[in-house]
């Protein structure tokens, strides 16, 4: 969430920066400035009236001692009128505060200077590539056909039980899921991330803290009875561990990881993007989250990107890393790198991770601060998160890229997690 004082002091900068995200902020910024000015005027007027009332109250005491009862009554009438005026000013002040808060949450995070201009995915910058493209056998199949052939995933059973986008993993399909989850968690712990197991339901305050609300409520499953939301990613509950918390500078960066199921309505999805595991309403993911010092958060982002890169390399998957352009960035992000792996049978790139620095945007909402030596007041921290990794498209890429005429090979790093199984046949 952008600081109101910053918006007032830098209106053109905010408008210019958000234009990179294809967001026209002028009307909101101008309204914020107008309300901010009136709020200050109301505050000054109320304080002036309070000072006058205090002066008259002192005067009443003198008049009482002097026995000037007529003047006392006049002064009391003046204080009554002043109280009404102050009450009116305070009511207007509260109304302005509420309107400012409503406008404040409509503004996205400012993009980093590193963010390229662009309208959409076609304008993202490829910053790195790696891995070798596989040579598939004649008649290679897409993952949804392989999943059926080897009885790994039952998409129709998921439709029967729940609906489209809720597959049932069976046998080796379920074991691959578990193997990937354990592999990703073990790798994260080796890199100093504290493993936690968070709730899958969050309250409205948590959704607001990380920026899902009010921006993405239409994409989240909502239990209206208890006003709880199914999490779209473990980022939400894990980051909210630090809501309303003041941490110590010596503990930064704080690194946390979690596995969770993730739930997304994905309204409007259609076509090839939703075949098989390409797009689901429920899927598994391991998330990494960092709370960092503002001066070092981009070092943390570099470390997180490098870490996710090691995961796709260890899985032996062809990949590329994209720096997202302004038009393809999320509401909350200041800078995002996406990882995509090559889906050999589909002949297309599949996104498997987003690694983002939110700078102070989430932390301001969360009231997440740290104590720094030499500063009397706590300082707002920076937050970052990344998928490490999302499972569905990783599984899709493994099934397609590792298919042979004899079966599906298991990536070597997963063999110990699969009980020594090296081939699904």
C-alpha positions, 0 to 999 in steps of 0.5 A: 500500500502506497504511503499517503504522504508520499502520494501527496509529495510525489503525485506526478511520479506516482502517476508516471510510475503506475503508467508503466503498469498500464494503470491510469492513476491521475484521477485517484491521485488528484482526489487523494491530494484534494482530500489530504489538503482538506483533512489537514484544514479540518484538523487545524480548524478543530485544534484551533477550536479546542484551543479556544474552548480551553481558553474560555474554560480557564476564563470561566474559572476566573469569572466564577471567582469574581461572581460575574455569573452573567458572563459565566453563562455567556462563556458556557454557551460559547463552549457548547457551540465550540463543542458542536463545531469540534464534533462536526469537524471530527465527523468530517475528519473521520469521513475523509480518513475513510475515503482516503483509505478506500482510495489508497487501496485502489493504487497498485504498487509502484514498479521498480526502475528495472521493470521494462515497459510493455502491454503484456506477456509478449513484452516480457524480457528473457533474461536467462535460459538453460537446460537441454531440449529433449529428443522425444520418441516418435508418437510422443504424447501430451501429459494428459494422455500419458497420465491416462495411459499409465493410470497416474491422474484421473481427470474425469473422476475429479470432475465426478467428485468436484468438478473440472480442475480438481484432478485425482492423482493415483499410484505413481501420480500421487507418489510423484506429487509427494516426491516433489513436495518433499524434495522442494521442502528439503532443498528449501530447508538446506538453504536456511528456510524455516518450514511451517505448515500454515492454515488453508483458510484465512480471514479478511485481514490476512487477505488484505495484508498481502494484497489479495483483497480487495484486488482479487476477491473474485479469484478466491473461494469464499466461505460466506458463513464464516467470512473465510477465504481458501488460500490461493497460495501459501504466501498469504498465511505465511506472510501474515505470520508477521502481521502487526509484528516488529522484528529485530534487524539482526534477524533479517532476512527472515526466511520461511517455506511452506507446502500447501494446497492452493485454490483458485477460481480462475474465472474465464479460463478456456482453450488449450491453457486448461488442458490436463494440468495446465490450469487447475482450481486446486493444486500443490505448491511449495512457497518461499517467503522472505522478510528483508531489510529495505537496503538488501531486499533486491539482494534477497530477490537475486538469491531467491531467483538463483535458488529457484533456478537450481531447482529446475536445473536439478530436475533436468528441465529446459527453462527460461527466466523472464523479467515481467513487463509493467503490463504483465505484473501483479497489483502488489509486485515491484519486480517479478521474475517468472520461470517457465519450463518447456513442455516438449509434447505441447511445444510451449512454455509453461509458467512454474514460478513467480519470484517477486519483491513487493518492497514495502507495499505488503509490509505497510498493509501488514504493519510489519516493521523492524527495529534498526539501531540509531532509529527511535521509530520502527521501520517498515520492512520489505517482503518477497515471495516465490514459488519453489515450485508449483507442481502441476506444470512441473509434473506435466513437463516431467511426464512429457520430457522424460517419456521414452518408448519403454516408459517415463523416466524419473528425474535422478533427484527424485529417485530416492523420494520414489523409493528407488523407482527409476521408470514408470512403465 
